[in-house]
């Protein structure tokens, strides 16, 4: 509905709108990558080298511009010496990289 009137009901945005879910997942992925990279003290260039990716690729992920895929998660987990952890939901904190047990 374009306009708004006191007798009209404005539709609520669906929390499960596929576009919104994809955006939240990409942001969660980016934050998880950034958090693990900085915890290891790695620069973007160092992580890119470890993962066989470009610095632009890593920066794009960290900025929330890349959807997490299973192959990409596996590649980055190996480069970060970590396991990927997922919880239900799509928000920041629902995906993280956890260091391998010593």
N, C-alpha and C positions, 0 to 999 in steps of 0.2 A: 504494500500500500504506500503510495507516494505521499499523500497528505496526512494530516493529523486533525482529528476533531474529537471533541469530548465524548461523542457517542460512538466513535470508531475505536476499535481495539487494535493497538499496535502489536504486530506479531513479535514474539520473543525470538531472539537468535537461538538456534539450537546449539546446545553445548557439544553435540555429537556431529555437527556439520563436518563433513569429510575434509573440507579445506582448512577449517580451524584445527582439527585433529592433526593434520599433516604439519601445520605450522608449529603447533606445540611440540610435536615429536622432533622436528628439526631443531627447535630451540633447546630441548632437553639433550639431544645428541651433541649439539655444539658446546653446551655447558659442561657436559660430562667429559668431552675430549679436552677442553681447556683446563678443567680442574685436574685431570690426571697428568696432562703434559706439564703444567706448572708445578705439581707436586713432585714430579721427577726432576724438575729443574731444566727441562728441555726447551730450547728455542723452537720456533715454528720451523726453521730450516733443519734443525736436527731431527725433529719428528718426521718431516717430509722425507728426509734422506732415509731414515729407518723404514718408512712405509713404502718407499718407492713412488712417492707422489710429489707434486709440486707444492711450493709454499702457498700459492694461490688456492690450491685445493684445500689445504689444511685451514687457511684463513676463512674460506667460504663455509666450511663445516662449522668452525667455531662461531661464526656470525649467524648461524641458523639458516644457512642457505642451501643445505643439502639434506635430503631425507635419508634416514638410516636404513641401510639394506643389510641383509645377513652377510654377504661377501665383504662389504665395506667394514662392518663391525668386526668381523674376524681378522681382517687385514690390520686394522688399527689396534685391536686387542693384542695381537702378536707384537706389533711395533712398540706397544706400551708395557709389555710384560705383564699383562693383566687378563682377567676374565671379564666378560660383559655380564652385567646384572640388569634385569628388567623387573619391574613391578607392574601391577595393573594400573591403568591410567595412562595419560599422555603428557602430563605436566613435567616441568623441571623437577628433577629428583627421581623420576620414574625410570631413568636409565643412568647407569654409571659404570665406570671401569674400576674393578677391584684388583689390587695387587695379588699376584700368585702367592699362595702360602709358602712360607720359607721352609 
